[in-house]
Amino acid sequence: MKEGNTGNLEKITPIERFEDLRMKDLSNRDLKNIPIDTLMTTIFDSQTKWPKEENLPKGFNSEIVLENGKNPGLGLRELHNQGITGKGINVAIIDQKLDTNHREYASNIASYEEFGKSTKEGISMHGPAVSSLLVGKNCGVAPEAKLHYYANPSANNSSWDCASESLNKIINFNNTAEEKDKIKIVSYSNGHPNPVFKGDLENWKKTIKKAKDSGIIFTDANTFFDLNFTGGGSTNKEDIDQYYLWLAIDNKLAFYAKMNSSWNKKDNIIIPSDYRTFASSWKKDTSNDTDKYMFNGKGGISWSIPYLSGIFALMLQVNKNLKMDEMVKIIKDTVSINKNGLKIINPTATMEVAKNLNEK
């Protein structure tokens, strides 16, 4: 191949659905004929270098997409304006190593601890994402909840034993803490079976039961599916008629069908997962690089779980006496149904019912 052809080849290389464009230099690409719908399924960040406007499809602006993706949608910002922000509620996340300095959630962190081999790992993409979606100032469902974070190892170091140790630590903390300081909600964006994880799975299941029996509202992928929730989304986060089942259906059907045959049923309630923006510390440049963000068009249940946990936090703020089964029933009783017959969580109606129960 002749050297002079490289630039032309780069220009005609198409963008594929779900492509990872993080930190990519696309400035020499001609993307004007790429459908916006395709670009909206990709993953990109503040460090992605885009072509000039004339080489982008008309109407696509990456900065606007990043900004709009921060909105949790479905009326939540209006609830925040009313003071329903999760204030006074302590939540916990068990997930991969976190960048504790990102301005999106740094002021929310009440405690942070690393377990197992996570101490030797780099900052993950996953940890900043789930933290943003739960308690983030701009992206979060419960932007004033306090976060206790338990960093667990990732990839081939993943361990049920570290998860059990983390959850037991939360249980033990609650046994001695004052009521106002107790961790009410634990968000765990994982589930079993998972062939990557090592350790004692049966003990992990027992620890989950122990946590739930102690009154902790615990949500993982198994609980999420068992309660008949699913993922979904829309680029217009306030218009329920534009919501549909999650984009991951396109390339994860076989994988999830093996895990849980009910994950994509139309009767399940959509908890937003797609078209989300969140804090990004993935391959951060410096320790002061605290304002980068990432857009993820094709989300997954990992993003729905902290969203649901945030809804629980808001419900506890307006009615501290609610138990998990009561909150789930309220959510199911107040769903919106769009023109396609899909059920979507309705945070406004959910909070109204929760408040009214508190007043009776």
C-alpha positions in Angstrom: 0.0 0.0 0.0 1.3 3.4 -0.9 2.0 5.8 2.0 -0.1 8.6 0.6 -3.3 6.5 0.7 -3.5 6.3 4.5 -5.4 9.6 5.0 -8.0 8.8 2.4 -8.6 5.3 3.9 -9.1 6.9 7.3 -11.7 9.3 5.9 -13.8 6.6 4.3 -13.7 4.2 7.3 -17.3 4.0 8.6 -18.4 4.3 12.2 -20.1 1.1 13.4 -23.0 0.9 15.9 -21.7 0.6 19.5 -18.2 1.5 18.5 -15.8 2.6 21.2 -14.6 6.1 20.3 -13.1 7.1 23.6 -9.9 9.2 23.3 -10.0 8.6 19.5 -8.8 11.2 17.0 -11.5 11.5 14.4 -10.6 14.9 13.2 -9.4 13.6 9.8 -12.6 11.6 9.2 -15.5 12.5 7.0 -18.6 11.5 9.0 -21.3 13.6 7.4 -23.0 10.6 5.9 -23.0 8.5 9.1 -26.5 8.4 10.5 -26.9 10.3 13.8 -28.7 7.2 15.2 -25.5 5.3 14.7 -23.3 7.9 16.4 -25.8 8.0 19.3 -25.1 4.3 20.0 -21.4 4.8 20.4 -19.3 5.4 23.5 -17.1 8.6 23.4 -15.7 11.0 25.9 -14.5 14.6 26.5 -11.2 13.6 24.9 -12.6 12.3 21.6 -11.5 14.6 18.8 -14.3 15.1 16.3 -14.1 16.5 12.8 -15.2 20.0 11.9 -18.9 20.7 11.7 -19.0 20.3 7.9 -17.7 16.8 8.2 -20.3 15.7 10.8 -24.0 14.8 10.1 -26.2 17.8 10.3 -27.6 18.3 13.8 -24.9 16.3 15.7 -22.9 18.2 18.3 -20.9 16.0 20.7 -20.8 18.7 23.4 -24.6 18.9 23.4 -24.9 15.1 23.5 -22.6 14.9 26.5 -24.5 17.6 28.3 -28.0 16.2 27.5 -26.8 12.8 28.6 -26.3 14.0 32.1 -30.0 14.5 32.6 -31.5 11.5 34.5 -34.8 12.3 32.9 -38.4 11.4 33.7 -39.0 14.5 35.7 -36.2 13.9 38.2 -34.7 17.4 37.8 -38.0 18.9 38.8 -38.1 16.7 41.9 -34.6 17.8 42.7 -35.8 21.4 42.4 -38.4 20.6 45.0 -35.7 19.4 47.4 -36.2 15.6 46.8 -32.5 14.8 46.3 -31.7 12.0 48.6 -30.5 14.3 51.3 -30.0 12.6 54.6 -29.9 9.1 53.1 -26.7 7.0 53.2 -26.1 4.7 50.3 -23.3 2.2 49.4 -21.8 1.0 46.2 -19.7 -2.2 45.8 -17.9 -1.9 42.5 -14.5 -1.4 40.9 -11.8 1.0 41.9 -13.0 4.6 42.1 -11.5 8.0 41.3 -12.5 9.7 44.5 -11.5 13.2 43.2 -14.0 13.6 40.3 -16.0 16.7 41.0 -19.2 15.0 39.9 -19.5 13.1 43.2 -16.4 13.8 45.3 -18.3 15.9 47.9 -20.8 13.1 48.3 -18.3 10.5 49.5 -18.6 9.6 53.2 -16.2 6.7 53.2 -14.0 4.8 50.8 -12.2 1.5 51.2 -10.5 -0.9 48.8 -10.6 -4.7 49.1 -8.4 -7.5 47.8 -6.3 -6.9 44.7 -8.2 -3.6 43.9 -5.4 -1.8 45.8 -3.1 -2.6 42.9 -5.5 -1.9 40.0 -5.9 1.4 38.1 -9.1 3.5 38.3 -11.9 1.8 36.4 -14.5 3.1 34.0 -17.2 1.3 35.9 -16.8 2.8 39.3 -17.1 6.5 38.3 -20.0 5.6 36.1 -22.2 4.0 38.7 -21.3 6.6 41.3 -22.3 9.4 38.9 -25.6 7.8 38.1 -26.5 7.3 41.8 -25.2 10.4 43.5 -23.6 12.6 40.8 -24.3 16.4 41.1 -25.3 16.6 37.4 -25.9 13.0 36.4 -27.3 11.4 39.5 -30.8 10.4 40.6 -30.0 11.2 44.2 -27.5 14.0 44.0 -27.4 14.8 47.8 -27.2 11.2 49.1 -24.0 10.3 51.0 -22.0 7.6 49.4 -20.0 4.8 51.1 -17.9 3.1 48.5 -16.3 -0.4 48.7 -13.8 -1.0 45.8 -13.6 -4.6 44.7 -11.1 -6.1 42.2 -12.1 -6.4 38.6 -11.6 -8.6 35.5 -9.7 -11.8 36.4 -9.2 -10.6 40.0 -13.0 -10.5 40.6 -14.0 -12.2 43.8 -17.2 -13.2 45.5 -15.2 -13.2 48.7 -14.3 -9.5 48.4 -18.0 -8.8 47.7 -19.0 -10.8 50.9 -16.3 -9.0 52.9 -17.6 -5.6 51.7 -21.3 -6.3 52.4 -20.5 -7.8 55.8 -18.6 -4.7 56.7 -21.7 -2.6 55.8 -23.9 -4.9 58.0 -21.5 -4.6 60.9 -21.3 -0.8 60.5 -25.1 -0.6 60.7 -25.1 -2.7 63.9 -23.4 0.1 65.8 -24.2 3.3 63.9 -26.8 5.8 64.9 -30.0 5.6 62.8 -29.2 8.7 60.8 -25.8 7.3 59.8 -26.9 3.8 58.8 -26.4 2.7 55.2 -29.9 2.1 53.9 -29.2 1.1 50.3 -26.5 -1.0 48.6 -26.1 -0.9 44.8 -24.2 -3.7 43.2 -24.0 -3.7 39.4 -23.2 -7.3 39.0 -24.9 -10.7 39.3 -24.5 -14.4 39.2 -23.7 -16.7 37.6 -20.5 -15.0 36.5 -17.7 -17.2 35.1 -15.0 -14.6 35.7 -15.6 -14.4 39.5 -13.6 -16.6 41.9 -14.4 -17.5 45.5 -17.3 -18.8 47.5 -20.5 -17.9 45.6 -22.8 -19.7 48.1 -21.4 -17.6 50.9 -22.0 -14.5 48.8 -25.7 -15.5 48.5 -25.9 -16.1 52.2 -24.4 -12.6 52.8 -27.0 -11.0 50.5 -29.8 -12.7 52.5 -28.2 -11.6 55.8 -28.1 -8.0 54.5 -31.7 -8.1 53.3 -32.8 -9.6 56.6 -31.1 -6.8 58.5 -33.3 -4.3 56.6 -30.7 -3.2 53.9 -32.2 -2.4 50.5 -29.9 -4.5 48.3 -30.0 -4.4 44.5 -27.9 -6.5 42.2 -28.7 -7.8 38.7 -30.4 -10.9 40.1 -32.7 -8.9 42.3 -33.3 -6.4 39.5 -34.5 -9.1 37.1 -36.4 -11.0 39.7 -38.4 -7.9 40.5 -39.4 -7.6 36.8 -37.3 -4.6 35.9 -35.4 -4.1 32.7 -33.3 -1.5 30.9 -34.2 1.0 28.2 -33.9 4.6 27.2 -34.5 7.4 24.8 -32.5 10.3 23.5 -35.4 12.5 24.7 -35.4 11.6 28.3 -38.6 13.3 29.3 -40.8 11.8 26.5 -42.0 8.4 27.6 -43.4 7.6 24.1 -39.8 7.6 22.7 -38.6 5.0 25.2 -37.8 1.5 24.1 -36.1 -1.6 25.4 -32.4 -1.3 25.9 -30.0 -1.2 22.9 -28.0 -4.1 24.4 -30.7 -6.3 23.0 -28.9 -5.9 19.6 -25.8 -7.7 20.6 -26.3 -9.4 24.0 -29.5 -11.4 23.4 -27.8 -14.8 23.5 -25.7 -13.9 26.5 -28.6 -12.7 28.6 -31.0 -15.4 27.4 -28.7 -17.9 29.1 -28.7 -16.0 32.4 -32.3 -15.1 32.7 -35.1 -15.8 30.2 -37.3 -13.0 31.5 -34.8 -10.1 31.1 -36.4 -8.6 27.9 -40.1 -9.2 28.5 -42.3 -6.3 27.4 -44.2 -6.5 30.7 -41.1 -5.6 32.7 -40.6 -2.0 33.9 -38.0 0.1 32.1 -35.4 1.6 34.4 -33.2 4.0 32.2 -29.9 2.5 31.0 -29.1 4.0 27.6 -27.8 7.3 26.4 -26.2 8.2 29.7 -23.3 10.6 30.4 -21.2 10.1 33.5 -17.9 10.9 35.1 -14.9 9.6 33.2 -11.5 8.9 34.8 -10.6 6.2 32.2 -6.9 6.8 31.4 -7.1 10.2 33.0 -4.2 12.5 32.1 -3.3 13.8 35.6 -4.5 13.6 39.2 -6.1 17.0 38.7 -8.0 15.8 35.6 -11.4 15.9 37.5 -13.9 17.2 34.9 -13.9 14.6 32.1 -17.2 12.9 31.1 -18.1 10.0 29.0 -21.3 9.3 26.9 -22.5 5.7 26.6 -25.2 5.2 24.0 -25.6 1.5 24.5 -26.0 1.2 28.3 -26.8 -1.9 30.3 -28.2 -3.1 33.5 -25.1 -1.8 35.3 -26.5 1.7 34.7 -30.1 0.8 35.6 -29.2 -0.6 39.0 -27.7 2.7 40.5 -30.7 4.5 38.9 -33.1 2.3 40.7 -31.1 2.6 43.9 -31.3 6.4 43.6 -35.1 6.2 43.3 -35.1 4.1 46.5 -33.0 6.9 48.2 -35.5 9.6 47.1 -38.4 7.5 48.4 -36.8 7.0 51.7 -36.2 10.8 52.0 -39.9 11.4 51.6 -40.9 8.4 53.7 -38.2 6.9 56.0 -40.5 4.1 57.1 -40.8 2.4 53.7 -39.5 -1.2 53.3 -38.1 -2.5 50.0 -41.1 -4.5 49.1 -43.4 -1.5 49.7 -41.2 0.7 47.5 -41.2 -1.9 44.7 -45.0 -2.1 44.9 -45.4 1.7 44.7 -43.1 1.8 41.6 -45.1 -1.0 39.9 -48.4 0.7 40.8 -47.4 4.1 39.4 -45.7 3.1 36.1 -46.3 5.1 32.9 -47.3 3.1 29.8 -46.2 4.6 26.5 -47.8 4.3 23.0 -45.9 1.1 22.3 -47.2 -0.5 25.5 -43.9 -0.4 27.3 -43.9 0.3 31.1 -41.6 3.0 32.3 -40.8 4.1 35.8 -42.6 7.3 36.8 -40.5 9.0 39.6 -43.0 11.9 40.1 -46.0 9.6 40.7 -43.8 7.3 42.8 -42.7 10.1 45.1 -46.3 11.4 45.5 -47.6 8.0 46.6 -44.6 7.6 49.0 -45.2 11.0 50.5 -48.9 10.4 50.9 -48.3 7.1 52.7 -46.1 9.0 55.1 -48.8 11.5 56.0 -51.4 8.9 56.8 
